[in-house]
Amino acid sequence: MKMNWTKVEDALPESGVPVIIASYNRVGRPLCLRAEYAAPMTLPVGSDCDVDGADYDESGDEYYCPEGWYESNEYDEVLWRVEGTITHWMPLPDWPAMYNSIKPVR
């Protein structure tokens, strides 16, 4: 499957879905990483996180991470806000076919 980059000014991915992003970090170096976009009021702040700067929803008495991009790692429960300028994104690629026959470890 051919993967194409999408400019963030043209479209954003579905909120909370991991994608690959291309960006420039705070010192202007190119960076490519797995991240997810959080639309407003869609990514709840965890109970172990500081709520300073979080968005508050009075109707549900819930704090949410501000709209933006967050690094998304499979085993890390903390989603770190991506600093810098995100320019493009693309869906994660499909797994190689050989992984389709492997049974998950329980």
N, C-alpha and C positions, 0 to 999 in steps of 0.2 A: 504494500500500500504506500503510495506516495504521500508524504506529509508536506503540508504547506503552512507557512507562517501566516498569521492573521495580525494585522496592525491593531493595536488596542484602540486607536481612534476610529477604526471601522466597526469593531464588534468586541464584546467581552465574552468570556466563557460563562457557562452556567455557574452560579455561585456554589462554592464548596466542592467543585470537581477538580481533582489534580490535573495539571497541564504542565507543559514545559514553557518557560518564559525566557526571553532574551532581554537583557537590560544593560544599563551602565550603572556600576556601583557608585558610591559617594565620591570616589576619586577619579571617575571617568573610565575605569577599566571595563571591558565587555564581560558579561557574566551570563551563564545559562544554567538554570536550575529548575527543579520541580517545585511548583507552587500552586496555590489556588486563590482565586479572586473571591472576596467576600463582599457581597452587595450590602447595602445598609440594613442593619438589624437582622442579620442572618447568621452570624457566628458568635454564639454565646461565649462570654468570658468564663473561663474555668474558675472553680472555687479557690484554687491556689494562686490566682493571678491578681495583680493590683488593678483596681478598677479606675484609677486615675486616667482620664482621657477617654474612657469608654463611653459609649452611647447608652442612655438609660431609657427603658420602655416602662412607663408608669403603669400601663394597663396590665402588663404581665409581671411587673416587679423583677425585671431581668436586665442585666448589663450585657452589652454586645461590643465586640471589637469594632473599631471604626472601619468604615468602608476602605478597602484597599487590597493589597496583595500580601499573602502570607506564605512563607516557606512551608512545604508540606512533605514531611518525612514519614515513612511507613511506621517506624517504631517510636517516634518522638511525640509525646502527648502535647507538647507546647508548640504552638504555631507562631513562629517568629515573623514579625512584620518585615517585609522586604524593603530595604532602603535603596534609594537611587531611582532611576528613570526606567520604567518598564516600557518597551517599545513594541514587542511582538509576543505572541503566544501560539502554541499548537497543541493538539491533543497528544496524549501519551501514545507511543506506538503499540501495536499489537505484540504479544509475546511470540517468541520463536515457536514454530509448530512442535518442536520436540518437547516443550513443556506441557502440551495438551494431554499427554499420556501419563504424566507424573501425578500420583495421588498425594493430596496434602498430608503433611505430618500433623498428627494430633497430639 
